[in-house]
């Protein structure tokens, strides 16, 4: 256990970084396919609605928010990886 878990941590954090972005993509695709899902519409639902109404600022605002969310998720997972591997793994030296 003392050897396996620390040697697996770099791969675990790499998978965490990848899966955070893929989870955001999955949420966007699910909302795009499902539609509104109730009275309040989500960010992805606003994109085609703004396209139909030719409201360009309203079309790009959800895209910007989704992009910022993806960057923040990646930055948080990279920070957690840096904290977890600090001082002993070659990728963080």
ROLUMLUM-976250 format. One record per residue (C-alpha): residue in one letter; chain; x, y, z. Coordinates in Angstrom, 3 decimals. Layout:
// ROLUMLUM-976250
<node palum="A" zaro="A" X="X" Y="Y" Z="Z"/>
...
END
This chain:
// ROLUMLUM-976250
<node palum="X" zaro="A" X="0.000" Y="0.000" Z="0.000"/>
<node palum="X" zaro="A" X="2.826" Y="2.405" Z="0.816"/>
<node palum="X" zaro="A" X="4.347" Y="1.854" Z="-2.596"/>
<node palum="X" zaro="A" X="1.305" Y="1.385" Z="-4.815"/>
<node palum="X" zaro="A" X="-0.773" Y="4.406" Z="-3.822"/>
<node palum="X" zaro="A" X="1.977" Y="7.038" Z="-4.111"/>
<node palum="X" zaro="A" X="3.180" Y="5.625" Z="-7.418"/>
<node palum="X" zaro="A" X="-0.390" Y="5.680" Z="-8.777"/>
<node palum="X" zaro="A" X="-1.098" Y="9.294" Z="-7.730"/>
<node palum="X" zaro="A" X="0.326" Y="10.970" Z="-10.874"/>
<node palum="X" zaro="A" X="-1.940" Y="8.843" Z="-13.053"/>
<node palum="X" zaro="A" X="-4.892" Y="9.447" Z="-10.756"/>
<node palum="X" zaro="A" X="-4.421" Y="13.221" Z="-10.936"/>
<node palum="X" zaro="A" X="-3.969" Y="13.061" Z="-14.713"/>
<node palum="X" zaro="A" X="-7.233" Y="11.168" Z="-15.024"/>
<node palum="X" zaro="A" X="-8.918" Y="13.650" Z="-12.712"/>
<node palum="X" zaro="A" X="-7.773" Y="16.524" Z="-14.908"/>
<node palum="X" zaro="A" X="-9.093" Y="14.836" Z="-18.048"/>
<node palum="X" zaro="A" X="-12.374" Y="13.740" Z="-16.468"/>
<node palum="X" zaro="A" X="-13.166" Y="17.245" Z="-15.185"/>
<node palum="X" zaro="A" X="-13.191" Y="18.549" Z="-18.740"/>
<node palum="X" zaro="A" X="-15.099" Y="15.552" Z="-20.081"/>
<node palum="X" zaro="A" X="-17.741" Y="15.909" Z="-17.367"/>
<node palum="X" zaro="A" X="-18.348" Y="19.486" Z="-18.475"/>
<node palum="X" zaro="A" X="-18.661" Y="18.317" Z="-22.088"/>
<node palum="X" zaro="A" X="-21.108" Y="15.623" Z="-20.974"/>
<node palum="X" zaro="A" X="-23.233" Y="18.157" Z="-19.111"/>
<node palum="X" zaro="A" X="-23.306" Y="20.476" Z="-22.126"/>
<node palum="X" zaro="A" X="-24.289" Y="17.680" Z="-24.522"/>
<node palum="X" zaro="A" X="-26.938" Y="16.346" Z="-22.143"/>
<node palum="X" zaro="A" X="-28.504" Y="19.768" Z="-21.752"/>
<node palum="X" zaro="A" X="-28.366" Y="20.385" Z="-25.493"/>
<node palum="X" zaro="A" X="-30.149" Y="17.101" Z="-26.202"/>
<node palum="X" zaro="A" X="-32.656" Y="17.309" Z="-23.347"/>
<node palum="X" zaro="A" X="-33.670" Y="20.935" Z="-23.861"/>
<node palum="X" zaro="A" X="-35.104" Y="23.020" Z="-21.051"/>
<node palum="X" zaro="A" X="-36.146" Y="20.352" Z="-18.561"/>
<node palum="X" zaro="A" X="-38.458" Y="22.752" Z="-16.754"/>
<node palum="X" zaro="A" X="-39.436" Y="26.376" Z="-16.576"/>
<node palum="X" zaro="A" X="-35.877" Y="27.711" Z="-16.331"/>
<node palum="X" zaro="A" X="-33.556" Y="27.241" Z="-19.281"/>
<node palum="X" zaro="A" X="-29.884" Y="26.448" Z="-18.846"/>
<node palum="X" zaro="A" X="-26.837" Y="27.956" Z="-20.498"/>
<node palum="X" zaro="A" X="-26.726" Y="25.573" Z="-23.447"/>
<node palum="X" zaro="A" X="-30.401" Y="26.080" Z="-24.211"/>
<node palum="X" zaro="A" X="-29.736" Y="29.806" Z="-24.531"/>
<node palum="X" zaro="A" X="-27.322" Y="29.287" Z="-27.448"/>
<node palum="X" zaro="A" X="-29.822" Y="28.067" Z="-30.084"/>
<node palum="X" zaro="A" X="-32.500" Y="30.421" Z="-28.759"/>
<node palum="X" zaro="A" X="-30.197" Y="33.403" Z="-29.226"/>
<node palum="X" zaro="A" X="-29.229" Y="32.087" Z="-32.662"/>
<node palum="X" zaro="A" X="-32.872" Y="31.924" Z="-33.710"/>
<node palum="X" zaro="A" X="-33.408" Y="35.494" Z="-32.484"/>
<node palum="X" zaro="A" X="-30.096" Y="36.718" Z="-34.007"/>
<node palum="X" zaro="A" X="-29.029" Y="38.050" Z="-30.618"/>
<node palum="X" zaro="A" X="-25.253" Y="37.752" Z="-30.978"/>
<node palum="X" zaro="A" X="-24.176" Y="38.968" Z="-27.490"/>
<node palum="X" zaro="A" X="-26.633" Y="36.583" Z="-25.864"/>
<node palum="X" zaro="A" X="-25.290" Y="33.812" Z="-28.097"/>
<node palum="X" zaro="A" X="-21.658" Y="34.279" Z="-27.041"/>
<node palum="X" zaro="A" X="-22.273" Y="34.877" Z="-23.316"/>
<node palum="X" zaro="A" X="-23.086" Y="31.207" Z="-22.509"/>
<node palum="X" zaro="A" X="-20.118" Y="30.091" Z="-24.612"/>
<node palum="X" zaro="A" X="-17.834" Y="32.357" Z="-22.618"/>
<node palum="X" zaro="A" X="-19.245" Y="31.146" Z="-19.287"/>
<node palum="X" zaro="A" X="-18.869" Y="27.488" Z="-20.258"/>
<node palum="X" zaro="A" X="-15.296" Y="28.126" Z="-21.414"/>
<node palum="X" zaro="A" X="-14.405" Y="29.924" Z="-18.174"/>
<node palum="X" zaro="A" X="-15.922" Y="27.049" Z="-16.180"/>
<node palum="X" zaro="A" X="-13.753" Y="24.552" Z="-18.073"/>
<node palum="X" zaro="A" X="-10.606" Y="26.591" Z="-17.496"/>
<node palum="X" zaro="A" X="-11.399" Y="26.967" Z="-13.788"/>
<node palum="X" zaro="A" X="-12.023" Y="23.222" Z="-13.411"/>
<node palum="X" zaro="A" X="-8.709" Y="22.451" Z="-15.111"/>
<node palum="X" zaro="A" X="-6.866" Y="24.995" Z="-12.978"/>
<node palum="X" zaro="A" X="-8.334" Y="23.578" Z="-9.767"/>
<node palum="X" zaro="A" X="-7.404" Y="20.010" Z="-10.672"/>
<node palum="X" zaro="A" X="-3.897" Y="21.106" Z="-11.712"/>
<node palum="X" zaro="A" X="-3.508" Y="22.917" Z="-8.381"/>
<node palum="X" zaro="A" X="-4.681" Y="19.844" Z="-6.448"/>
<node palum="X" zaro="A" X="-2.209" Y="17.743" Z="-8.442"/>
<node palum="X" zaro="A" X="0.605" Y="20.166" Z="-7.672"/>
<node palum="X" zaro="A" X="-0.237" Y="20.071" Z="-3.951"/>
<node palum="X" zaro="A" X="-0.538" Y="16.272" Z="-3.894"/>
<node palum="X" zaro="A" X="2.690" Y="15.582" Z="-5.799"/>
<node palum="X" zaro="A" X="4.792" Y="18.434" Z="-4.472"/>
<node palum="X" zaro="A" X="8.368" Y="17.645" Z="-3.609"/>
<node palum="X" zaro="A" X="8.648" Y="13.993" Z="-4.586"/>
<node palum="X" zaro="A" X="7.465" Y="13.417" Z="-8.159"/>
<node palum="X" zaro="A" X="9.479" Y="14.391" Z="-11.253"/>
<node palum="X" zaro="A" X="6.516" Y="16.151" Z="-12.883"/>
<node palum="X" zaro="A" X="6.355" Y="18.692" Z="-10.041"/>
<node palum="X" zaro="A" X="10.054" Y="19.336" Z="-9.434"/>
END
